[in-house]
Structure formats: C-alpha cells, structure tokens
Amino acid sequence: MSDALKHECGIALVRLLKPLEYYKEKYGTAFYGIQKMYLMMEKQHNRGQDGAGFASIKLDVEPGERYISRVRSNHSQPIQDVFKQINERINEEMTTHPEYANDVAQQKANIPYIGELFLGHVRYGTFGKNSIESVHPFLRQSNWMHRNLILAGNFNMTNVKELFENLVELGQHPKEMADTVTVMEKIGHFLDKEVMQLYQDCKQEGYSKREASPVIADRLDIGKILARSAKNLDGGYAMAGLLGHGDAFVFRDPAGIRPAYYYQDDEVVVVASERPVIQTVFNVPFESVQEIDPGNALIIKKSGKVTMEQILEPTVKKACSFERIYFSRGSDAEIYQERKNLGKLILPAVLESIDSDTDNTVFSYIPNTAETSFYGLVEAAQDFLNQRKNNYILANRNTLTAETLQELLAVKIRTEKVAIKDAKLRTFITEDSSRDDLVAHVYDVTYGVIKPTDNLVIIDDSIVRGTTLKMSIIKMMDRLKPKRIVIVSSAPQIRYPDCYGIDMAKLEGLVAFRAALALLKERNLYHIVDEVYTKCKAQENYLDSDVVNYVTAIYDQFTPEEISDKIAEMLSSPEINAEVKIIFQKVEDLHIACPKNLGDWYFTGDYPTPGGNRVVNRAFMNFYEGKDARAY
C-alpha cells in the first residue's frame, strides 16, 4: 500500500507509411509523427517518470545530411522536457527560415526530428541509477547507415554476466555490464556480420561499394539477426530497434512476460506497451489493436513491408499479472473488467473478516489505482446485501409491513472516500526513511464518517514491503476510531523477488517473507532456514536449467491465512486501538480474474525462465549471508 512499487519502462514506435507531404495535406502538418509520439509517450507516463527519450530517422536522405536525431532527459518531468527541446529546435529553424513553412522537402532536409520512423521510451530508474547515460534509446553508431542501431526496451535480463562474457569471447570490449548495453552490442555484432556477408555477396555479383548499399538494406534479414542475438537471452523483454537506413523491429520474449501491442493501417504502423494508448491516440477500436505474439518480432522493412516472424520457440505464456493488477492503465476494456473481478472475488474473505456485518462497515480504497477493484468489491457486497434482503422478505412475506419494507430497502452498502490524496506531494521516493513521514502527509483523512462501532475496509492493489502501512497508513486510519481496520490486497502475498522488470530484488524487503521467518522462529522451525541455505549454496555452480527454487520451503509450513495474520500482527503497533486484519487475494482467484496473464512467480515462486530460480536462490543466500546486494 503506497509502497512505491516501480515498473521499469514503456515503449512507443511509429512508422509513417506515406510520404510526409501526405500528412501535411491531410492533417495540416508534416510533424504528424512527432505529435503522435508525444501523445503515445505522455499516455504511458504511468510506466516511468524518471527518464524519457526520443529518436527519429529520416528515410532516403543524401550523403552528408543528418538522418538520425535523438534527445533524452532525466529531468523531473522528462517527457515534457524532451518535447520542449524538440519544439524549441523546430521553432528556431522555422523562425529563421520562414520559407520552410509550406515546403515539406526543405523541412525534412533541414529540421531535426522530422522523419518517417520514431522510437520513444519512458522509464523508472533501476538499480538506483538515473543518470542520463541510463536513459533509452541507446545508440550504436557507424558510418555505414545499415549498422547504426537504436535500441530501447522494457526488459530485465537475469543472465547479464553471461551475456557480457559472451561479448568478451567475441572479442568485444563492452563499456559496462548492463543488460541494455550487452543486448545492444550482441544485436550489433550479428548485424555487423550480416552486413559484411551481404557486402561480400554484392561484391561477387559485381556491385560497386556505393551500389551495394541499397541492396544490403533490402536484403538484410532482421529475423535472422534477432534469432542469432537472442539465443542465450534469459529474461522478460519487449525491445524495439531501429536501423539507420529505416528497418525497424519490436521483439517479445518467448513467455510473453513483458507486453507489446501494435496497430497497422495504410498510413502508420504503431507499437506501444499498452493497448488503450494506441486506441486513444489513433482513435481505433479495441479489436484493431493486436498483441505481438510471445517469441515473435514485428518487423517493418524500409520498404514499408510488415511481417510477424517467430524468433524463438514460444514457451508456456506467463504474461506479467502485475500489468493487470496495477501497472497498465485501467482504461483498457479487458483490464478494467479484470480489476473489478479482483475486487468481487475477494468479497467472501472480507465478509468473514467483518462477520458479514455490512451494516456496520465502511468500504474505501487507497491509492487511486485501486479504485476499479473497489468498485468490484462494492458491487459484490451490494449483491450480498440484496440477497440478504430477498431472503428476509421471502421469510417474512406474510407479516411484512410497508414501514418495515421501507426500512429494509433503505439499508445500503456504505462507501466513503476516507483518504484524499494531496496531488502536489509525490510518493515515489525510494528511501523508506524519507518516504514514511512523507506518506503520512500525502493523504488527508476524512473525519466524521466512521463510527466507533464500524469496521473500516480499505482495498489496495498490493502489499509489498508493508513499511508504509505500518509507519503511516494504519496509524492514519486509526485516527478515525473504527472498531476494526481490514486491509485488503487485490493481489496475493508477494513472496519472491522479481527479476523481469519490477523493482523487487531483495527477499528481506518483502513483508510476507519476514512474516514466514517470524512464524518459523515461533514454532521452533528455524532450522528450515539453514537447510534452505545449504541446498541453495549447493546449486551455486549449476546450469540455470538444473537449478531448483528451494525458497518455497520457507512458506510450505503455513497456510496463507496464518501468514496474513502474522503480517497484520507485525504491521500493527501498541498505539493502534483498532483491531487490524489483512486479507490477500487467492492465487486461484487471481487466475480466474486475469486468465490471459498467468505470470505469478512473485506469488508462487514458479519462474517462467531458468534464470528465475537462480535469482531467487541468490536472493535468499544474500539474505542469509547479510549481503545488501541485488540477486541479478
């Protein structure tokens, strides 16, 4: 609850399929692509507010003319800063050269950022870094147009060290051991090989060096390059790339962990991390926006030809369920319904916690992203109440008076906005010591709506670390003087670290893990911790494919309800007057609510790639050995 859970990135790609003059005539501007990119990135700002980047490519320019432009920002409002820089540069050129106003050819030749191919990226800082060098898109430069590579992605690799060593074995000297750099250099290596092979072919066919250039561009097999590059990748990814001459691709991991959607018509090809972004920006219906298949790449050739090619054999689809619970915008038709279902499915546990006393219960939510689940919870509660009314009426139909019936029908589910967020205060500060006091002031409580006989039910998307609950929110709710506070998580207990793009890297930071440890101590079972460490240590040098997740044994001794009760005990404190209960979604009900996104490794320990088991064991060994380090 308000635990600053961070998602890594969002991507946006636009390829214009018509000459720029077409957009000038139809939409009144040759800057149509730039405008659409701004909207695409702004409508994905929920996916990253620490950095933003933009790159563009002009097609078919003369030698000596600049054809790649890139701008990146790590300012406090990075998207606005990126496009402020772009607009200032465009306005400067248009003011200096008023003759460009209606001359699209001159605009394209002389104004940066205008072009036919665009790539954008938004991100949260990972690993505590947010330098401008860490902001996507990344650029690998060359004097050969085809060997310029621009890369941006929503990904984390579990085997960065292995990928780095692969590059060293190839004779390269990567500038740092980061997943984006290593992936880019690996793609770049096989791109170089392919270009050189095609050049040799052209030479044998009698082409001059200059004549060979467009032939190479036409013959480049992007799918082949990606297949060679992706051979050893282990992680969740949706990566987008542009080549200097105008080819583009978006490639998705075999388990479909990270999302990517696309739309195509005769004017544009568009890719984004979220479906409703494309629907809104291009005003197209839900069914027109398709998902890029896991293990596949959407490839856009310079010619405008678009294909979907399988790069890696798809595995069992394990799309990230947190996309549906929390990260993606709730305006997606499917996601909206799924979040409502998450609220509906958890009602039976809520009713049990309040002894089915809905008359003396107030339902609310924190933060705003939990509002849709709240609607589902309240709808289900209203159905429960209506059934109770029906039963009473049927049982007392012979003696029911108009006055009694009126009183009965007047009973409603009570909902209140008990916490109002001050939008001027930001909650995404990473240091817990700084966040605790801040979050206490981010919400103002609504006084006068809770009675001392009331239960107060508060639903949230998820509970990760629990620090903010303990230090701020439960204390804040207790000021309203309810009889009982019930904290409801629409997600199951987060028990394991993520290694595919969510900033949950350390086991000891997870409140469910700390609760399980506390129960092991209470029941004289702490020897299990030593046994798990011994088993994890014994696998340290195993191949990833042979590693087993032994950390599951920490939780196997207890029911989910026992761990939930221990979490409630740990997050309460002596000065809290109300009884505190905490309820989590069942994993089974999560799958019912979100049937297309079955990636649940943070809840179950069932990692979708071999590297996940190595990461969770490493995270446990770091905890056991007292190392304050990431597991990947």
N, C-alpha and C positions, 0 to 999 in steps of 0.2 A: 504494500500500500504506500504509494508515493515513494517507492524505493529507488527511483532513478534508473530503472531498467532501460538499457540502451540497445537500440538496434544499430547495425553498422551503416547501411547505405541504401540509396535509391539511385536507379539509373534512368536516363531518358535518351532516346535516339530518334532522330527524324531524318529521313532521306526524302528529298523532293524529287519526284519523278518527271516533272515537266521543266522546260526552260524557265529561268527567273522572270522573263517577260510575261509568261502566262500568269504568274501570281500577281505581278504588278497590274495587269489588266483586270483580273478577276477580283482581287482583294484590295487593290489600291496601293500595294507596296511590294517591293522586291525583298523586303525584310520580313516577309511572312514566316519563314522558318525560324528566325531569331525570336519573333514574338511567340510562336508556339512553344519554343524551347523554354522561354521564361515561364509560361503558364504550366508546362509539364513539370518543371523543377519546383516551382512555388507550391504546386499542389501535392508535392511529395516532401515538403519540408518537415513533415512528421517523422521522416526516416533519417533525418540528420540536420543538425543545426550548428555544427562546429566548423564545417567547411563545405565549400561548393566550387565546382569547376565546370568549364565550358570549352569545347573545342569545335572548330569548324574546318571544312575542307572545300575548296573551290575545285570544280572539275574542269579539265581541258584548258589549263592556263598555259601561256607561253613560257619558255625557259627564262629565268630571271625574275619572274613575277612570283610574289609570295602567295602560296596556296594553302598554308596551314596557319591558323590562328588559335591561340589558347590563352585563357585567363583563369586564374584560380584565386580564392580568397579564404582566409581563416578569420575574418573579422567577426564581430558579434552578430551581424546579420549578413551572412556570406552571400546568399542568393541575390539580395538587393545590391550588395557591393559589386558582385560580378557584372550584373547588368547595368549598373551605374557606370562602370568603367567602359563597357561596350557602347552604351548610348553616348557617353561623352566623346568617345573617339569618332563615332559615326557623325554626330552633330558637328564636331570640329571640321571633319572633311567636307560635309555638306555646306557648312557656312563658308569655308574657304573656297569651295568650288561650286557655286550655285548652278553651274552648267550641268552638274551631275543629276539634278532634280528629276528629270524625266528620261535620263539616259541610263538604262539598266546595265548596258555593257560597260560603261565607264564606272558605274558603282561597283560592279563585280571586279573590275580590273584594279581599282584604286582604293577601295574601302575595305579594311579588315573585317572579319567576322561574317560578312555576307558570303553565302555559298549555297551548296546543294546538300551538304552532309554535315550533321551536327550530333555531338555527343555531350551529355551533361551528367553531373554526378553530385549527390549530396551525401554527407557523411557525419557520423559522430566520431570523435577522436577515440582511437583504440590504443590499448597498451599505455594509456596515459599521455600519448603523443598527440599534438595537434599543430605541429609546425607546418608551414606552407609546403615543405617538401613531401609531406604525407598526404597532401590533398590530391585527389584524382581530378581529371585524367592524367595519366603518366604518358610521357612522350619519349620514344626511342628514335633518334634522328639519324638520317642518312642522306647523302647526295643523290642516291638512287630513289626516285619517287616511290617505287613499289616497296622499298624496305623501311620507309617511315611507318612506325606503328604507334598508334594512340590507343591506350587501354584504360578502361575504368570498370569497376565491378563491385558487386555486392557479394563478398566472399571472405571466408577464412579457410586456410589450409591447415590440416593437422600435422603435415609432414614437411614443413618449411625447411628443416635442416637437411632432410634427404634431397629435396629439390635443389637446394643450394649446392650440395655436394655433387649432384648430377651435372650442374653447370660447370663446376670446377673441373670435373673429369673431362668435360667437353673442351677444356682449355680456356674457359671464360674467367673473368675476374669481376664478379658482381660487386656493386658498390655497397650493398648492405644485405643482411639476411632478413628480408621482409617478404611476405607472400606476394604482394603486388609486383615487386621488383623481380623476384625469381620467376613468377609466371610470365611476366612480360618478356624477360630475357630468354625464357625457354621457347615461347612462341616466336620470338625474334630470331633465334638460332635456326629453327626449321624454316622460317620464312626466307632467311638468307640462303639456306641450302637449296630451297626450291627455286628461288630467283636465279641462282648461279647455274643450276641444272638447265633451266629453261633458256638461259642465255647461251649455254653451250649448244643446246639444240638449235637455237636460231642461227648461231654462227655456222653450224654444219649445213643448215638449209640455205646459206648464202645471204642472210640479212646483215646489213651494216649494224654497228652498235646503236645508232640512232633509230634505225628502222626496227630494231629488236624490242625497243621499249614498249610500244603499244601492244606488240604481240605477247610479250611477257605478261602484261596486265590482263590481257584477255584470257590467257591460258592458266593463270595462277589458280591452283586448286586449293581453295581455303579449307575445305573439309579435310583434305589430306594433311595439310599443315596442322590443323587443330588435333587430328587423331594422333599424330606423332607427338605433339606437345603435351597432350592430356594423358598420356599413357600411365604416368605414376601419380597423377593428382589424387589426393585424398582430402575431401572437404565438401563444404556446401558452397555452390557458386552460381552466379549469373553474371557472366563477364561479357563486356561489349568492347569491340575493337574496330578501329578504322585504319585502313592503309592509305598512304599518301596519294595514290592515284585514284582512289574513290571506292574500292571494295569495302564492305562492312560486314560484321557478324555479331551475333549475340548467342552465347553458348551456355547451356544449362547443365548442372551436374546430373549424374545418372539416377540419383534418388529423388530429384526434384525438390531438394531441401529449400533452396532459395527461389523466389518467384520471378517470373518474367512473362509478360503478355505482349501481344502485337496486334496491329491492325494494318490492313493494306487496302488501298483503292487505286484508281488510276492517277491520283495526284501525289500520294505520300505512302511511305512505309514508316510505321511508328512502333517503338518499343518502350515499355515502361515497367517498373516493378509492381505497379498496381493497375488493375483493370479500370476502375472508375476515373482515374486520371485521364486515360485515353478517351473514355466515353464523354467526359465533360469537355475536354479541350477541343475535341474534334466533332462533338455532337453526333455520336454514333450510338446505336443500341447495344445492349449487353451482349447479344448473340454475335455481333460483328467483331468482337474482341476475343481473340483466341489465346490459349496458353501455349508457350513454347514447350514442346514435349521434353521430358527428362532425357538427358544424354544426347539431345539434339542441338543443332545450331541453326538459327535462321541466318541465311547467307544472302547478302544483297551485293550483286556484282555491279561494277561501274556502269555496265550497260543498262542497269535497272532490273535485270532478271532476279527474281526472288525464289529461293528454294529452301526447303527444310531438309536437312541432312542428318542422319544418325552418325554421331561421332564416337560415342561409347555405348556399349550394351546397357540399356536401362536396367536398374535393379528394382526391388520392391519399392514402390513410391512411398517416400516418407517426408512429404512436404511439411515444413515447419508449422506446427499447430499454433505457435505464438503469433503467427501472422494473423490468424483468425481471432484469437483471443484479445489481442492488444495492438500489434504494430500497424497493420494496414488500416486505411481509412474505412470507417464503418459505413460509408455511403455506397459501398459495393452491395448489390442486392443480396448475394448469397451470404456475405459476411454479416450483414445486418440481421438476417434471419438466424444465422448460426449463433450470434451473440445473444439474441433473445432466447434461443433454445437452451443456451448455457444457464441462463437465469431460471428458466422454467424447470429444468431437470434437477436443480439443487433445492427446490422447494421442500421436498419431503424431509431432508435433513434439517432445514430451517424450522419446519413445523415441530419436529422432535425437540429441537433446542429451546423452543418457546412453549412447550407443552400444548401446542395447537391453539394457543390463546391469541388469535389475531385481533381480538377486540382491544387488547392492551399492548399492542405492538405498533411501533412506527417504523416504516421501511424507508431507507435512504441509500445514498451511494457516495463514494469518494474513490477516485477523482472523476472528472467529466468523461473519460474514456470508458468508464463502467456504466454509463447511463443506459446503453442499449440492453445490457444484461439485467439491469434494474427493471426496465420495462417488462422483460420476460418474466422475472421473478414476481412482479406485482400482478401481471396478468394471471399467472398460475395461482397466486394467492387469492385473487378475486374469484377464480373458478372454484377453488376450495370453499370459499365463503358462500358462494351461490349454491353449491351442493349442500352445504350445511343448512342453508335457508330452505331449500327444497325439501330436505329430509324432515325438518321441523314442521313445515306446512303440511306435508303428507301425513305425518304422525298426529297432528292436532287439527286436521281439517274440519272436524265436527264441532269443535269448541272455539275455533279461531274467531276473534272479533276484528272489526275494521281498525280499531285503535292498536291492537296487538300486531296486526299485519303491517300497519304503517310504521310502528317502531322497529319491526323486524327488517323491513325493506330499507330503512334509513341507515342501518349498520353498513359501513363501508370499510375497505382496507385503507388504513391511514398512511399517507406518504407525505414526507416533508423534505425540504432542502435544508438539512441540518448543518451543512458546511458550505460556505460560499468562498470561492477562491478569489484572491486578490491577483488579478491578471498581471499586475505590474511587478510582482515578485516571481523570480524564476526558481524552479525547484531542482533543476538538473545540475547541481553542484556535486562533484564527485566525492569530496572528502566528507565522511559521515559526521565528523566533529563539527563541521561548518553547517551541514545540512540540518542537523537536529533542531537547532534553535531557529533556523530559518523556516523550516516546515511548520513549526509551531505557530508561526505568524502568517503563513501563506493562506491559511483558511480562517475565516471568521465563523464562529458557531452561531446558530440561530436560537436565541433564548426564548423560553415561554411556550414551546410546542411539545415538550416532553414532561410527562407527569411522573412522580416517584414510583408509581405502580407499573410503569411502562417497560417493555423490552424495546431496545433500540437495535434494529438490524441494519448493518451497513455492508453493502456489497462492493467489492473491488475486483479488478481483472485478475490480480495475482498477488501473492505474498512471497517475497524472495528472501530478503535478509531479516526483515522484522524490526530493524533498528528504529525506523521512523514510527512504526506502530507503537513501540514501547516508549520511546522518548517523547512523542508528540501527540499522535492521533488518539490513542486510547485515553490519555490524560485530558485531551480536549473534549472528547465525547463525555467523559465522566463529569465534566462541569455542568452538563445538562441534567445531572442527577437521575438517570434511569435506574431501574431495578437491575437490569441485565443488559450487557453490551454483547451483541453477536456479530462478529466479523466474518464475512462470507467471501471466500475467494472463488471466482468463477473458473479458475484453473486448479488442477490438482496440486499436491505438495511438490515443490521443486526440490528434488533430492540430489541431483547430479549436475556437474558443470556442463556448460555448452561449449562447443569448440567450432561451431559453424557460423558464427556471426552475431551472437548475443553476448553481451559483456557479463558473463557469469563464469569466471575462470577458477574460482577457489572454493573448495568444498566447505571450509570452515566459515565462509560467509553466508551459507545457506542455513536458515533457521531450522529447517526440517532435519538437517544433518546434526546440528547442535542438540536438538531435542532427542534424537535417537541415541546420541552419545550419553546424554543425561540419563536416559532410561536404562542403558546398559550398565552404568555405574550403580544406579539404584537397585538393580536386580542382580548385582554381582556377576554380570556377564561381560565385563570389560575385556576379558581375555580374548574375546572375539576380535577386538580392535588389533591386538598383537598378531592374531592368526591371519587376519586380512592383510596386514602389512607384510608378513612373511611370504604369503602367496603372491602378492603384487611384486615384491622385490625379486622373487624367483623368476618372474617373467620379463625382467627389465631388458634383457637382450634377445627376446623372442621376436620373430617376424610379426608385424601387426596382425596378419591373418590368423596367427595362433594364439593371440592374447585373449584372455577371458576377463570379463568385468567381475572381479571378486568383491567390489564395494557393496554390491547388493546385499551381502550377508549382514551388513550393519543394520539394515531395516527388516530383515526377514523374521526377527523375533517378535515383531509387534504388529498390531493391526493399524491401519491408517488412523482410526479413531483414537487409539492410545497416543500416537504421535501428535495428533491435533490437540488433544487435551494437554499434553506436555508443553506444546508451543504456547497455548493460552496461559498456562501457569508461568512460563518463562517471560512472557511479554507483559504480564500484569505486574503490579508492584504494590507494596503495602498501603500506599496513599490512595489507591483506587478503591472507591466504595462499592461500585457496581460489580456484580459477578461478570466475568469475562469468558466468553466461549468463542472458539474459532472453528469454522467449518470450511472444508475444501471440497472441490468437485471430485467426483469419482472418475478415474481414468476411463472406465467403460462408458460413462455418460458423456465424457469429452468426445469420444469416438462417435457416439450417436449424434451429437450436436454438429460435429465437424467431420463428416465422413470422407471428405476428399483430402484432408490434411491430417494424416495419421502419424506424423513425426512427433514422438512423445518421449524422446530419450532423456530429457531433463526431469521427467516424472518417473520413468520406469527403468532407466539405465540401458534401454535397448537401442544402442547406437547404430545408425544406418551405414556407417563405413568402418572398416577395420581400425582406422586411426583413433576412433572414438574410445574404444576400450583401453588403448594405451594412454590416452589423455586422462581418463577418469582414474586409472590406477596411479598415474604420475601425480595427479592432484591429491590423491589420498596419501601417497608417500611424502609429498611436500608437507601436508598437514602433520603427519606423524613425526617427521624429522624437524618440524618447526621452521621450515623454509618459507619465507614470504615471497613466493615466486609463482609465475603462471605455469600451467602444465603444458603449454604448447607455444 
